[in-house]
């Protein structure tokens, strides 16, 4: 399956690379777009859930990479819960070889 990485900038300015085992992530995020933290979290839950299921359908086992990534996003997002105006910027979508979508 084609892996896709989504590079995000959290409200504190920290940038992180996030992993998806599927390109479904591009149906939920647009490079350069800014999302409210709660919206970003919901989009992450939906897209990584679908990505994990695609792995299960194809290979017969769960994708721990997708679930681990979601857990990390949930932990980070929790720090901004209830913070008015907190946003996450999707800086880029990239394939494993570094080429951009």
N, C-alpha and C positions, 0 to 999 in steps of 0.2 A: 504494500500500500504506500502511496506517496505521503511521506511525512511533510508537515508544514509547521513552521515556527512562526509565532506571532510575537512581535516585539512591542512591549507596552511600557508606558511611562506612568507611574503611580502619582497620586497627588503631591507627594513629598519630593517629586522630581527624580526618584530612582527609576532607572530603566531596567527591565528584565526581559529575558527571552523565555517564552512559554512554548510548550510542545503540544502538537496534535498529531496523532497517527494517521489522520485523514485530512484531505483538502476541504472537508465540509466546513471547516472553520471560516473559509472565505465567504460562505453564505451568511455568516453572522457578524463579521467584522470587516471594516473598510480601512485601508491604510490612510492615515491622516485624520481619521474620525475621532471625535471626543465623545465619551460615554459617561454618564453618571455612574458612580461606583455600583449602585444597586443594579442598574441596567447591564453594566459590564459583567457583573457576577451572574445574572440570570442568563445572559447570552453564553457565557462560559459553561454554565451547567448544561444548557441545552446542546450546544455544539460538541462539547467533549463527551457528553452522554451518547450522542449519535455516533461520534467517532469511535468510542469504545465498543459500541454494538456492531459497527461495521467490522471491526477486528474479530469480534466473537463469531460473527456470521461467516467470515472468510476462513479463519484459522481454528475455530472451535474453542477458544479460550479468551478470557477477559484481558483487556489491555491495561496493565497496571500503570503504564506511562500516562494514559489519559486520566485515570482516577487519581494518581499521585499529583499530576499537574493541577487538577481541579482542587484537591485538598490544599495545595500551596496557595492558589488564588483565593480560596475561601478564608484561609488564615490571614493573608495580607489584607483582603477587603474588610475583614472584621475590625481592623485598626482604624478604619475610616467610617464605620457605621455611625449614622446620626450626625455626620459632619456636613453641614450645608455647603453645597457648591463643590464637593469633592468629585473630581473627574479622573478618568483614565483615558489616556491617548494611545491609540494603536498606531505605532510609528511605522511598522512595516510587516508584511507577510513574506516569508522566505522559505524556499525549499531547503532540504538538508545540504545541498551543494552551495548554498548562499545566494542563489539567484532569486530575484524578487518577483513576486506575482504582480 
